[in-house]
């Protein structure tokens, strides 16, 4: 009994270390301990605890902090990397750095469901525990709504919108009007704003499952918007990591572009991710997000949506016929029909994804490109 208590306490200690490893912090509770037991063996707990003071370490540093041999460390890091617990890729200097991954955003959850997950009892148990953890996080936010929301609404953007640029009805490019004042700042770093150009930047491109939709599949809540599943891209060393662990597969630029076109046809939103949420750094991945499954969508969010964008949808009221297509396709509820039956757009909700413009049968919507703005949308307060 005492031994089991000690093991449970060690799992909680490991949970605290993982919860502070970046990404989204999670409560260290029984649900987390149950989840960690699926990904971390009891004889690996001390190794995880060695990351308490430094979440990224070289082999030499790990030998010092753990007292283990090189062979023992390599065995443990390989095993934990295969479960999405450790990231083990060389840095820009060619030195392999072993980084403890968070549970969420981006970590064990994402890598678990990025790979092909069979519908087994074990995987259903893991999926159900993640659902339970998400429910507990949501309840924590709701119970402390007034105290938590002000700080949550100041969080850095999780992702960056890369807009759709082609109208589906006409096949023509969506008109983009650029704020001419942008040229005034020569020091301004312009993030890649066209998805084709983004793909062209990388030689190593890996394709995996959308972890959000895949998780929902295992939970018995399939996506209502798209049947596509392999829509999650990783680039560079992230692509090497995901393919080495079997979470994804390397693809050509042409296959990547073909997948992106299919995603656009289903009205999915291109969202780029950057290291440490810094859009001045090169992209590490791009997701193609739906309205109902994505953890950073209005239908499924726990904490506020925080999105960086350089775009804003603009409606040409002379061309709009009030068909409501943009309202049906909008991911954030920014589009609506005004009193005269003409489409309107709420600036504070628009993430500039271009989906409304892509599906407008009258080609009555264009995009304005300007300075980076952060769109923050709070979760609705639930009635109690």
Secondary structure, 3 states (H helix, E strand, C coil): CHHHHHHHHHHHHHHHHHHCCCCCCCCCCHHHHHHHHHHCCHHHHHHHHCCCCCCEEEHHHHHHHHCCCHHHHHHHHHHHHCCCCEEEEECCCCCEEEEECCCCCCCHHHHHHHCCCCCCHHHHHHHHHHHHHHHHHHHHHHHCHHHHHHHHCCCCCCEEECCCCECCCCCCECCEEECHHHHHCCCCCCCCCCHHHHHHCCCCEEEEECHHHHHHHHCCCCCCCCCCCEEEEEEHHHHHHHHHCCCEEECCHHHHHHHHHHHHHCCCEEEEEEHHHCCCCCEEEEEEECCCCCCCCCCCCCCCEEEEEEEEEEECCCCCCCCCHHHHHCCCCCEEECCCCCEEECCCCCCCCCHHHHHCCCCCEEEEEEEEEEEEECCCCCCC
